[in-house]
Amino acid sequence: MKKMLNNGKQFSIFIAILLLIVGGGAGVTLAYLSSHSVLVNQFEVGTVTTQINEDFDGKEKKNVSVTNSGNIPVYVRVAITIWEKDVDGNLLWSPYNPENLGSNTGLSFDMTNDTNWVKGIDGYYYYILPVKAEGKTTDLITSCKANDNWIVDINVQSIQSNPIDAVKEAWTTVTHIDSDGKLTINTTGGGV
C-alpha cells in the first residue's frame, strides 16, 4: 500500500511538474506571439487671434488691414463705427456709417476697391477669403482723416475657417462657402 501511495504521490508530483512546464511554455509562446506598442497622439490647440494693422499719425489712419496672429486659418470681419463728439468731448449717441458722411464734416474716408472686402447687410465688412496663420488681409481703409470732433472705432472679429458649418452658423450673413473657401455674403448692394 505504501508503494501505491508513493506511486500516487510521484504521479501527482509528475502531473504538477507537467502542468508547470506546459503552463510556462504556453505563457512563453503567448508572449512570443503577441506584441505591445504605444502610440501617443499629440494635439495642438488652435488659437484664433487677430490684430488690426494701421499707420496712424494722430490725424490720419492709413493702410488699415488685419493680421491673423493665430495658428489656424480664419475668416475676418470688421465693424467701423464713427462717433461724433460734442464741444465737451462727450460722444453723441448715434454712430455714423462711413458711406453716409457728408463732405463738410471734418472727416474723410477712402475705402479700398479690393473685391475681397464685401460689406454685408449686417454692416460688417467681410474679408471673403480665409486668412492663413500669420497671414494678412489686404487694406480695408486706405485713408481716414478726422478732426478732433470724431472718433473712428475699428473692431475686428474672426472665426476659424473649419468646420465651415461653424462659420455659417456664427455669421448668418454668410450664405455660401465655395470649395476654395471663398465666402458669399448677403449684401446691401455688392462690394465695398
GIBEL-V483067 format. One record per residue. N is the residue number from 1. RES is the residue in three letters. PHI is phi in radians with two decimals (NA if undefined). D_CENTER is the distance of its C-alpha to the mean C-alpha in Angstrom with 2 decimals. Layout:
[[N:RES:PHI:D_CENTER] [N:RES:PHI:D_CENTER]]
//
This chain:
[[1:MET:NA:88.29] [2:LYS:-1.08:86.90] [3:LYS:-1.11:86.35] [4:MET:-1.15:84.35] [5:LEU:-1.13:82.25] [6:ASN:-1.08:81.68] [7:ASN:-1.11:80.79] [8:GLY:-1.16:78.47] [9:LYS:-1.17:76.96] [10:GLN:-1.13:76.57] [11:PHE:-1.10:75.09] [12:SER:-1.12:72.51] [13:ILE:-1.14:71.61] [14:PHE:-1.05:71.38] [15:ILE:-1.11:69.02] [16:ALA:-1.09:66.83] [17:ILE:-1.14:66.62] [18:LEU:-1.09:65.95] [19:LEU:-1.13:63.08] [20:LEU:-1.11:61.63] [21:ILE:-1.17:61.83] [22:VAL:-1.12:60.39] [23:GLY:-1.10:57.61] [24:GLY:-1.15:56.74] [25:GLY:-1.14:56.86] [26:ALA:-1.16:54.49] [27:GLY:-1.10:52.03] [28:VAL:-1.14:52.30] [29:THR:-1.11:51.97] [30:LEU:-1.09:48.89] [31:ALA:-1.13:47.34] [32:TYR:-1.21:48.30] [33:LEU:-1.54:46.79] [34:SER:-1.93:43.48] [35:SER:-2.46:40.57] [36:HIS:-2.44:37.70] [37:SER:-2.50:34.42] [38:VAL:-2.16:31.20] [39:LEU:-2.10:27.71] [40:VAL:-1.87:24.99] [41:ASN:-1.63:21.39] [42:GLN:-1.90:19.01] [43:PHE:-1.86:15.37] [44:GLU:-1.84:12.81] [45:VAL:-1.31:10.23] [46:GLY:-1.30:6.67] [47:THR:-2.06:6.05] [48:VAL:-1.92:4.10] [49:THR:-2.43:7.52] [50:THR:-2.27:9.48] [51:GLN:-2.49:13.24] [52:ILE:-1.54:16.00] [53:ASN:-1.86:18.59] [54:GLU:-2.80:22.11] [55:ASP:-1.74:25.69] [56:PHE:-2.37:27.63] [57:ASP:-1.90:31.33] [58:GLY:1.73:31.98] [59:LYS:-2.18:33.06] [60:GLU:-2.36:30.79] [61:LYS:-1.71:27.05] [62:LYS:-2.31:26.47] [63:ASN:0.91:23.78] [64:VAL:-1.45:20.89] [65:SER:-2.45:17.56] [66:VAL:-2.26:13.94] [67:THR:-1.90:12.54] [68:ASN:-1.52:9.06] [69:SER:-1.65:10.24] [70:GLY:-1.47:7.36] [71:ASN:-1.98:7.93] [72:ILE:-2.39:5.60] [73:PRO:-1.15:5.97] [74:VAL:-2.37:4.75] [75:TYR:-1.78:7.57] [76:VAL:-2.22:9.62] [77:ARG:-2.40:12.63] [78:VAL:-2.27:15.41] [79:ALA:-1.90:18.32] [80:ILE:-1.99:21.56] [81:THR:-2.09:24.16] [82:ILE:-2.05:27.64] [83:TRP:-2.02:30.07] [84:GLU:-1.71:33.75] [85:LYS:-1.84:35.66] [86:ASP:-1.46:39.26] [87:VAL:-1.10:42.04] [88:ASP:-1.59:41.24] [89:GLY:1.55:37.58] [90:ASN:-1.39:36.36] [91:LEU:-1.28:33.55] [92:LEU:-1.34:34.92] [93:TRP:-1.13:33.37] [94:SER:-1.52:32.14] [95:PRO:-1.32:29.31] [96:TYR:-1.85:29.90] [97:ASN:-1.70:28.05] [98:PRO:-0.97:28.13] [99:GLU:-1.33:29.89] [100:ASN:-1.81:32.57] [101:LEU:-1.49:33.94] [102:GLY:-1.37:37.55] [103:SER:-1.38:38.82] [104:ASN:-1.83:40.90] [105:THR:-1.64:38.23] [106:GLY:1.50:37.73] [107:LEU:-2.44:34.18] [108:SER:-2.24:33.18] [109:PHE:-2.22:29.87] [110:ASP:-2.09:29.19] [111:MET:-1.53:26.04] [112:THR:-1.21:24.88] [113:ASN:-1.78:26.32] [114:ASP:-1.17:23.30] [115:THR:-1.30:22.67] [116:ASN:-1.36:18.93] [117:TRP:-1.78:18.81] [118:VAL:-2.28:19.97] [119:LYS:-1.49:21.06] [120:GLY:-1.45:20.37] [121:ILE:-1.10:23.05] [122:ASP:-1.50:21.21] [123:GLY:1.64:21.69] [124:TYR:-1.39:18.15] [125:TYR:-1.73:17.82] [126:TYR:-1.77:15.13] [127:TYR:-1.53:14.19] [128:ILE:-1.46:14.68] [129:LEU:-1.97:13.31] [130:PRO:-1.14:9.89] [131:VAL:-1.77:9.69] [132:LYS:-1.14:9.73] [133:ALA:-0.97:9.10] [134:GLU:1.14:11.92] [135:GLY:-1.57:12.63] [136:LYS:-2.46:14.07] [137:THR:-1.37:14.95] [138:THR:-1.33:18.63] [139:ASP:-1.17:20.53] [140:LEU:-1.58:20.42] [141:ILE:-2.00:23.48] [142:THR:-1.50:26.17] [143:SER:-2.79:28.44] [144:CYS:-2.50:28.93] [145:LYS:-1.96:32.23] [146:ALA:-2.51:33.27] [147:ASN:-1.51:36.35] [148:ASP:-1.23:36.44] [149:ASN:-1.50:36.40] [150:TRP:-2.23:32.73] [151:ILE:-2.19:29.30] [152:VAL:-1.91:26.31] [153:ASP:-1.85:23.06] [154:ILE:-2.00:19.80] [155:ASN:-2.07:16.76] [156:VAL:-1.89:13.21] [157:GLN:-2.21:10.38] [158:SER:-2.47:6.84] [159:ILE:-2.52:4.61] [160:GLN:-1.02:2.54] [161:SER:-1.39:6.03] [162:ASN:-2.29:7.54] [163:PRO:-1.34:9.60] [164:ILE:-1.16:10.97] [165:ASP:-1.11:12.98] [166:ALA:-1.11:10.30] [167:VAL:-1.12:9.79] [168:LYS:-1.17:13.58] [169:GLU:-1.28:14.22] [170:ALA:-1.34:12.25] [171:TRP:-2.00:13.47] [172:THR:-1.19:16.97] [173:THR:-1.28:18.00] [174:VAL:-1.32:16.13] [175:THR:-1.75:19.04] [176:HIS:-2.80:18.19] [177:ILE:-2.24:15.85] [178:ASP:-1.19:18.06] [179:SER:-1.12:18.13] [180:ASP:-1.53:17.02] [181:GLY:1.60:13.81] [182:LYS:-1.33:15.68] [183:LEU:-1.41:15.33] [184:THR:-1.91:18.62] [185:ILE:-1.95:18.91] [186:ASN:-1.28:21.80] [187:THR:-1.98:23.58] [188:THR:-1.73:26.70] [189:GLY:2.66:28.22] [190:GLY:1.98:26.07] [191:GLY:-1.28:24.29] [192:VAL:-1.12:24.24]]
//
